[in-house]
């Protein structure tokens, strides 16, 4: 055959066909021009198989090429590059033809003559060309989260699949971008041992949840799981005061609402006899240590002890754990202090024959409180009958079994007074040290150090000057607390309050008028202030108990009256008509019909009423704080509700009404 003549050669593979062509034409591979006509195909069970077919010719010499080109005017063929079974086959250009170009596509690496190429590069049949498909290894990344208290550890596994690619075959092209196709995804392999080692490397050794670690190994969708959990310490139980005298009573059922007043009254008049055990301290119990996930021991807080304090009418034993009554009366436990209040019982009515009643303790009236009469008691007041056109002032609960008509009633006023005194003490704890520091700084100033008046009159003149200017508010604040403290001393026979009141009075005199001039040295003021603040700390314990004690007011019916109490107001009968009610806690009117009609309610807690207002649109107002609720079975037009910052004016009758105070 001539050198330009082309022949077709078959073989099971392209390589086999090329070998046959070399043998048939007696040429080396470099001397042949090869074009793959058809790739071999595999059949199924021998059916549909077809061999590889190539077209082969002997390359023309440069002289022949030039002569033929000149004679025919044809363009010299360009070189080509192709991929066959992952191997690169390069056909060099003829004559003036362009050299073939190869470039890597995604996930492909090409090495030409030992150098990795990253951009299109010209190649020839003499180059050593290797094409590789990139392989992405599977990976997993742990995310460990530990709770703030170091008692729990949570683990999440983020998996990244591996990728297996292979080079795609491609036909001869002058410019070839080698491509790879995805063959397989590979899941990362995670073992239980690896996860345990991970926790150990983070020093997590206690309370390992192996079952959750296995879930993370086997379940790609497991998400975040608890993998370690420590043991919380069992808290200690503080000592507490047990009211030995108090027998448990069942709470009143809803259908026995009318008996509520009687039950409250019976509880309120619980009494003890002289020598009777009133209260005892239940010893504290130590807690149990725990363990965090790092293996560290977590010790519970030590329990608090309690030593009983004897109030009026009480004796505490040497251990401080048992309190006995010295007198007969009503027992009361406030914190660690145990008191027995004497009781004054009037067998009939309080009328003009009896006169006004003033008693330091509890008062119980078996009859009624008549017109123009009054009862003033430091304890609680219980009236079995009614109260009409009278005044009741009590330090504790007020219970009127029947009606309150035309009365002024105040229950628990001392809790508010005690709170005001506590605020004054808090201010003085801040201001007195500041006053002393300011005076000391002025004393060290050259203008004062050489001042003859200071040497002659004494250093108290500096205090007087400061109290007239920078600290002018201090004498005024002292005077504000003076009247409240006097009221407490008058109504509460506690030694701590009396001793503190004496110190308070001395401080008022020393820091007002010409009192500071009696202080010759600032050291005297320092000593006086320290003594005062020490007594104030002792008094604060008792004042906190008094301020926290809430007095309730319970009755069956109210009309044309003014009621105040630091706790809850509860009306169990017909309701309230044309009355003003001010409560630190809840106002509950749940009798039959349970109406609040005309007047005003101002509550620190919730207001629960069956009927609010009236069909005649009587002006009725309710005020509650933010977050508190007004509930009523029926609300009539004419009612105005001030619920926090919200104002709700009722313009039509509504049922099952509910409104929460807005911030």
Secondary structure, 3 states (H helix, E strand, C coil): CCCCCEEEEEECCHHHHHHHHHHHHCCCHHHEEEEEEECCECCECCECCECEEEEEEECCCHHHHHHHHHHHCCCCCCCEEEEECCEEEEECCCCCCCCCEEEECCCEEEEECCEEECCCEECCCCCCEEEEECEECCEEEEEEEECCCCCEEEEEEEEECEEEEEECCEEEECEEEECEEEEEEECCCCCHHHHHHHHHHCCCCCCECHHHHHHHHHCCCCCCEEEEECECCECCECCEEEECCCCCCCCCCHHHHHHHHHHHHHHHCCCECCCCEEEEEECCECCECEECCCCCEECCCCCCCCCCEECCCEEECCCCCEEEECCCEEEEEECCEEEEECEEEECCCECCCCCCEEECCEEEECCCECCCCEEEECCCEEECCCEECCEEEECCCEEEEEEEECCEEEECHHHHHHHHHHHHHHHHHHHHHHHHHHHHHHHHCHHHHCCHHHHHHCCHHHHHHHHHCCCHHHHHHHHHHHHHHHHHHHHCCCHHHHHHHHHHHHHHHHCCCCHHHHCCCHHHHHHHHHHHHHHHHHHHHHHHHHHHCCCCEEEEEEECCEEEECCCEEEEEEEEEEEEEEECCCEEECCCCCEEEEEEEEECCCEEEEEECCCCCCCEEEEECCCCEEEEEEECCCEEEEEECEEEECCCCEEEEEEECEC
